[in-house]
């Protein structure tokens, strides 16, 4: 069964990458279900997608609340059919928040970062994977930060949680070999243009201060996500907008 015949659940439907993912998969024939913490921006998202001829619905749910996620999955399945693609890329709860650097990171911060980033990914996978395996078709895509593959001490607990999420994605993909279900990772280092964090930075420094910011184009990342889902010939795609000045010095 073609990847384009099943709905895609965008868990992390923000104005940057989440919406770009919805557009890219929608253009390939996917009905789209947007999932985000609140419904404040849903009307605008849905209007823009429907203007492009994309079938789309939106559901408000906090991915950190398993009971809300279960209810959201039930709603999407009832309205669009069995979910065939999961895109998991929840945005930051507070775009202005700064992580504690790794040398000052506490156990509680690692636990909280892992709970917030990794646990919902496992919950969603456990909800959707049995049906995908039974149908012999499905895709799971997880977004991890660049700290998962490049030492970035300033990210602290977030880097630890990102590494755990990437490992979960790749290990799950390896375990699913031969089932017809694909799992992979998008590793992102930089500010995704149009996203909430990027918008916060622009609001903070002003448009004149944005030159040189490590930005990434959401449409390019969304296209890579589609290529992973359709091609299934590699486990991940990495986007790194950080130049050498922003990376740790090599010994």
Secondary structure, 3 states (H helix, E strand, C coil): CCHHHCEEEEECCCCCHHHHHHHHHHHCCCCEEEEECCCCCHHHHHHHHHHCCCCEEEEECCCCCHHHHHHHHHHHHHHHCCEEEEEECCCCCCCCCCCCCHHHCCHHHHHHHHHHHHHHHHHHHHHHHHHHHHHCCEEEEEEEEHHHCCCCHHHCHHHHHHHHHHHHHHHHHHHCCCCCEEEEEEEEECEECCCHHHHHHHHHHCHHHCCCCCEECHHHHHHHHHHHHHHCCCCEEEEECCCHHHCCCCC
